[in-house]
């Protein structure tokens, strides 16, 4: 009996299964990076703070459309801007838009 050939086939099958699992993990990380990281959440918070201050300082009426992914939930109050990340591992990226408006002679930005 040739047991070496049977062991080589078993190792090949195990290596193929592990390779498929690792490749699937890499594809999952590449397609929805926001489910594993909070970098974009912090970037959006800082960006919205700067944007709201800039809109308040500018004269006249302004309407600004801010593109954002649908799994980010933004809450804006008079004191703070809070962004929560509700991304899941398997989720399609849907684009959403925040609309900021500033009316003339008002010191309020509405989102």
Backbone as CSV, one residue per row, in Angstrom:
resi,resn,N_x,N_y,N_z,CA_x,CA_y,CA_z,C_x,C_y,C_z
1,UNK,0.834,-1.185,0.000,0.000,0.000,0.000,0.880,1.252,0.000
2,UNK,0.445,2.212,-0.745,1.197,3.450,-0.870,0.496,4.533,-0.052
3,UNK,0.857,4.686,1.217,0.195,5.661,2.097,0.696,7.083,1.839
4,UNK,1.872,7.218,1.261,2.392,8.550,1.000,1.522,9.295,0.001
5,UNK,1.009,8.649,-0.972,0.150,9.297,-1.954,-1.171,9.740,-1.351
6,UNK,-1.718,8.961,-0.418,-2.971,9.335,0.241,-2.774,10.554,1.136
7,UNK,-1.655,10.617,1.852,-1.375,11.761,2.714,-1.172,13.033,1.890
8,UNK,-0.527,12.905,0.752,-0.300,14.073,-0.096,-1.625,14.634,-0.618
9,UNK,-2.559,13.763,-0.949,-3.874,14.228,-1.406,-4.639,14.912,-0.279
10,UNK,-4.545,14.368,0.934,-5.221,14.974,2.083,-4.649,16.360,2.375
11,UNK,-3.328,16.497,2.340,-2.707,17.803,2.564,-3.105,18.805,1.476
12,UNK,-3.205,18.344,0.253,-3.614,19.219,-0.840,-5.040,19.720,-0.637
13,UNK,-5.935,18.857,-0.204,-7.327,19.264,0.042,-7.398,20.265,1.189
14,UNK,-6.646,20.014,2.262,-6.634,20.948,3.402,-6.057,22.297,2.986
15,UNK,-4.992,22.302,2.205,-4.410,23.560,1.726,-5.378,24.317,0.828
16,UNK,-6.121,23.624,-0.017,-7.104,24.291,-0.870,-8.222,24.927,-0.042
17,UNK,-8.705,24.228,0.964,-9.768,24.773,1.821,-9.265,25.995,2.573
18,UNK,-8.070,25.913,3.154,-7.508,27.068,3.864,-7.258,28.247,2.917
19,UNK,-6.801,27.957,1.714,-6.580,29.029,0.737,-7.871,29.734,0.360
20,UNK,-8.940,28.968,0.179,-10.234,29.581,-0.148,-10.743,30.424,1.015
21,UNK,-10.567,29.954,2.263,-11.000,30.730,3.427,-10.218,32.034,3.551
22,UNK,-8.910,31.983,3.358,-8.082,33.190,3.453,-8.428,34.164,2.331
23,UNK,-8.630,33.669,1.128,-9.002,34.541,0.013,-10.367,35.186,0.267
24,UNK,-11.299,34.430,0.820,-12.609,34.996,1.156,-12.508,36.079,2.210
25,UNK,-11.630,35.886,3.204,-11.420,36.907,4.230,-10.849,38.183,3.619
26,UNK,-9.860,38.047,2.726,-9.276,39.225,2.082,-10.287,39.964,1.214
27,UNK,-11.118,39.239,0.503,-12.143,39.879,-0.326,-13.153,40.607,0.556
28,UNK,-13.524,40.004,1.683,-14.464,40.651,2.601,-13.873,41.934,3.179
29,UNK,-12.603,41.903,3.559,-11.952,43.109,4.084,-11.848,44.196,3.018
30,UNK,-11.600,43.803,1.790,-11.428,44.787,0.722,-12.752,45.408,0.299
31,UNK,-13.845,44.668,0.360,-15.118,45.201,-0.118,-15.794,46.107,0.894
32,UNK,-15.669,45.849,2.186,-16.313,46.693,3.182,-15.336,46.963,4.320
33,UNK,-14.419,47.862,4.072,-13.374,48.194,5.031,-13.929,48.899,6.264
34,UNK,-15.036,49.623,6.123,-15.587,50.386,7.234,-16.158,49.513,8.345
35,UNK,-16.423,48.247,8.082,-16.913,47.354,9.119,-15.814,47.005,10.117
36,UNK,-14.546,47.184,9.746,-13.434,46.817,10.606,-12.648,48.015,11.123
37,UNK,-12.929,49.207,10.637,-12.118,50.366,10.979,-13.005,51.572,11.271
38,UNK,-12.514,52.456,12.114,-13.233,53.689,12.432,-12.542,54.922,11.859
39,UNK,-11.610,54.724,10.954,-10.866,55.850,10.392,-11.795,56.794,9.638
40,UNK,-12.681,56.231,8.801,-13.591,57.085,8.040,-14.574,57.816,8.952
41,UNK,-14.978,57.185,10.045,-15.899,57.828,10.982,-15.267,59.086,11.583
42,UNK,-14.027,58.984,12.023,-13.343,60.142,12.599,-13.080,61.218,11.535
43,UNK,-12.761,60.802,10.333,-12.560,61.754,9.242,-13.844,62.525,8.947
44,UNK,-14.972,61.824,8.907,-16.256,62.482,8.627,-16.631,63.441,9.747
45,UNK,-16.400,63.063,11.015,-16.687,63.967,12.134,-15.903,65.270,12.002
46,UNK,-14.599,65.165,11.760,-13.776,66.373,11.625,-14.171,67.189,10.401
47,UNK,-14.484,66.513,9.316,-14.876,67.206,8.095,-16.190,67.966,8.288
48,UNK,-17.154,67.350,8.963,-18.442,68.025,9.192,-18.313,69.196,10.164
49,UNK,-17.409,69.086,11.145,-17.161,70.229,12.042,-16.612,71.419,11.268
50,UNK,-15.617,71.166,10.421,-15.047,72.248,9.614,-16.069,72.810,8.631
51,UNK,-16.875,71.938,8.042,-17.880,72.366,7.080,-18.936,73.248,7.739
52,UNK,-19.421,72.865,8.909,-20.449,73.668,9.565,-19.903,75.030,10.003
53,UNK,-18.665,75.067,10.477,-18.069,76.360,10.845,-17.870,77.245,9.621
54,UNK,-17.475,76.652,8.511,-17.279,77.413,7.275,-18.601,77.953,6.749
55,UNK,-19.647,77.143,6.817,-20.960,77.603,6.354,-21.486,78.744,7.216
56,UNK,-21.264,78.666,8.524,-21.718,79.749,9.406,-20.960,81.044,9.148
57,UNK,-19.701,80.941,8.780,-18.890,82.137,8.559,-19.119,82.761,7.193
58,UNK,-19.728,82.036,6.282,-19.908,82.570,4.934,-21.174,83.416,4.838
59,UNK,-21.152,84.435,3.991,-22.323,85.306,3.858,-23.357,84.712,2.892
60,UNK,-24.601,85.156,3.047,-25.648,84.778,2.099,-26.276,83.424,2.379
61,UNK,-27.053,82.972,1.394,-27.724,81.682,1.494,-26.874,80.606,0.830
62,UNK,-26.812,79.457,1.475,-25.987,78.368,0.958,-26.761,77.056,1.097
63,UNK,-26.643,76.216,0.072,-27.115,74.842,0.147,-25.964,73.963,-0.313
64,UNK,-25.544,73.051,0.548,-24.393,72.193,0.242,-24.808,70.740,0.404
65,UNK,-24.465,69.936,-0.590,-24.763,68.499,-0.553,-23.479,67.744,-0.221
66,UNK,-23.515,66.996,0.880,-22.353,66.256,1.365,-22.586,64.767,1.113
67,UNK,-21.816,64.147,0.215,-22.004,62.710,-0.050,-21.458,61.869,1.103
68,UNK,-22.214,60.855,1.487,-21.834,60.002,2.609,-22.400,58.602,2.365
69,UNK,-21.771,57.589,2.932,-22.284,56.228,2.821,-23.496,56.071,3.734
70,UNK,-24.419,55.210,3.349,-25.684,55.101,4.070,-25.538,54.455,5.444
71,UNK,-24.449,53.744,5.708,-24.322,53.101,7.011,-23.699,54.009,8.069
72,UNK,-23.400,55.251,7.738,-22.979,56.235,8.735,-24.202,57.021,9.178
73,UNK,-24.422,57.062,10.485,-25.544,57.805,11.045,-24.988,59.079,11.676
74,UNK,-25.474,60.227,11.223,-24.957,61.519,11.666,-26.016,62.224,12.495
75,UNK,-25.620,62.664,13.689,-26.509,63.486,14.513,-25.786,64.793,14.826
76,UNK,-26.462,65.887,14.514,-25.873,67.212,14.685,-26.700,67.987,15.685
77,UNK,-26.058,68.459,16.746,-26.716,69.335,17.719,-25.963,70.658,17.733
78,UNK,-26.412,71.574,18.565,-25.764,72.883,18.601,-24.366,72.817,19.228
79,UNK,-24.075,71.754,19.956,-22.792,71.666,20.643,-21.828,70.654,20.041
80,UNK,-22.349,69.608,19.404,-21.452,68.575,18.906,-22.014,67.892,17.664
81,UNK,-21.119,67.250,16.952,-21.469,66.434,15.799,-21.015,65.020,16.111
82,UNK,-21.951,64.072,16.033,-21.637,62.692,16.360,-21.944,61.794,15.167
83,UNK,-20.973,60.986,14.788,-21.124,60.047,13.679,-20.974,58.637,14.240
84,UNK,-21.942,57.773,13.935,-21.847,56.378,14.346,-21.736,55.504,13.107
85,UNK,-20.941,54.473,13.239,-20.678,53.564,12.129,-21.509,52.306,12.338
86,UNK,-22.449,52.048,11.453,-23.298,50.868,11.547,-23.008,49.895,10.410
87,UNK,-21.775,49.858,9.958,-21.403,48.972,8.845,-21.324,47.538,9.326
88,UNK,-21.740,46.628,8.465,-21.660,45.204,8.740,-20.657,44.576,7.778
89,UNK,-20.253,43.359,8.092,-19.227,42.712,7.275,-19.716,42.501,5.843
90,UNK,-20.934,42.007,5.698,-21.499,41.803,4.364,-22.600,42.835,4.173
91,UNK,-22.298,43.867,3.421,-23.246,44.958,3.206,-22.867,45.674,1.921
92,UNK,-23.879,46.040,1.156,-23.629,46.783,-0.066,-23.495,48.261,0.262
93,UNK,-22.645,48.943,-0.481,-22.417,50.368,-0.245,-23.478,51.177,-0.978
94,UNK,-24.340,51.795,-0.235,-25.336,52.692,-0.807,-24.921,54.117,-0.485
95,UNK,-24.925,54.961,-1.486,-24.567,56.357,-1.270,-25.775,57.134,-0.786
96,UNK,-25.524,58.059,0.122,-26.558,58.919,0.668,-26.020,60.347,0.624
97,UNK,-26.871,61.310,0.885,-26.455,62.707,0.813,-26.992,63.470,2.010
98,UNK,-26.121,64.221,2.681,-26.539,65.172,3.702,-26.671,66.538,3.032
99,UNK,-27.760,67.222,3.294,-27.969,68.537,2.695,-27.894,69.589,3.800
100,UNK,-26.912,70.466,3.701,-26.756,71.569,4.648,-27.332,72.828,4.020
101,UNK,-28.159,73.535,4.763,-28.705,74.803,4.278,-28.451,75.892,5.312
102,UNK,-28.121,77.062,4.805,-27.958,78.235,5.653,-28.742,79.361,5.007
103,UNK,-29.640,79.926,5.771,-30.444,81.027,5.254,-29.759,82.351,5.557
104,UNK,-30.124,83.333,4.806,-29.515,84.647,4.943,-29.863,85.248,6.308
105,UNK,-28.895,85.862,6.941,-29.004,86.544,8.232,-29.363,85.608,9.385
106,UNK,-29.185,84.324,9.242,-29.392,83.367,10.341,-28.061,82.712,10.671
107,UNK,-27.835,82.468,11.922,-26.602,81.844,12.375,-26.825,80.367,12.700
108,UNK,-27.645,79.703,11.899,-27.966,78.299,12.119,-27.749,77.541,10.819
109,UNK,-27.117,76.384,10.918,-26.961,75.508,9.779,-27.863,74.308,10.020
110,UNK,-28.710,73.997,9.051,-29.615,72.865,9.190,-29.136,71.740,8.286
111,UNK,-29.198,70.519,8.827,-28.795,69.341,8.039,-29.986,68.430,7.858
